[in-house]
């Protein structure tokens, strides 16, 4: 329990800091005054002022905010401060400041993934762990312990490569080059098209030959450039997956009951922390992507809602009516409260069920 609490505080603290740092830095770079940089909401725990900015840690660690000069139209400013106020900036500058928070979450994930792949990750090899009964592999003569080192003349050494090639074979006959007891020979196998479930529980068709993964792994380390490329690729993959998951929830393919809140995050962060620093950073990276995606949704109060308003302003040439904006933000805040209650309920039901 103790490690879960400490790990989730570190996890949320880092991700909130990264997000708000994006707003802070781009605001400063744009010449906008920053009055407060807060980690957390509610009553202040500690705080100190440097220049015009007060840096604060608040008691509720479920978010944070950066208060900008002139962010509210009701603020009374001197003529000097008017030029540095948020509302007086061009719409593109305002969009840049708002978008910087989510973008910094994606940037953090890219850097973290790149670091992980530079240090090294365990990768499953192409060694056959077992052969299923009545399978195409068994009929072709593949045995447990065989190492598949090539498919149709293309070298393979990783299980992921092997699965990807076979699944896309369309059922055509394939030549597998096998290393068995240091002797290399070819085996021809005809993959079978079967129905399987994807990560969303949907039935899809895929080609299989009936072999299972072994426990053999190797540590794969990439040079800094390739690690960066992999970091970008992993971030993009998880970003697409997060967006797709939201779509599947709306389509009711994925149950909303799978959503988790702070309690689930605390439990998972504790589990990953027990596994070591690299798994914990990996989990933090995935969560950072989730945070970035969720903040880009066009919901008032969130960054995506503000960006949506600014987009309308660009198209129409005038700002959204203040009353309409305030009403929509109140509605957005109400929806976020409902969502928070729902995910807390899911967490509690999940604990009681366990």
Beta strands, then each sheet from edge to edge (+ up, - down):
strand 1: 34-50
strand 2: 53-68
strand 3: 121-124
strand 4: 128-131
strand 5: 147-151
strand 6: 154-155
strand 7: 173-180
strand 8: 183-190
strand 9: 192-197
strand 10: 203-208
strand 11: 211-213
strand 12: 217-220
sheet 1: 1+ 2-
sheet 2: 3+ 12-
sheet 3: 4+ 11-
sheet 4: 6+ 5- 7+ 8-
sheet 5: 9+ 10-
end
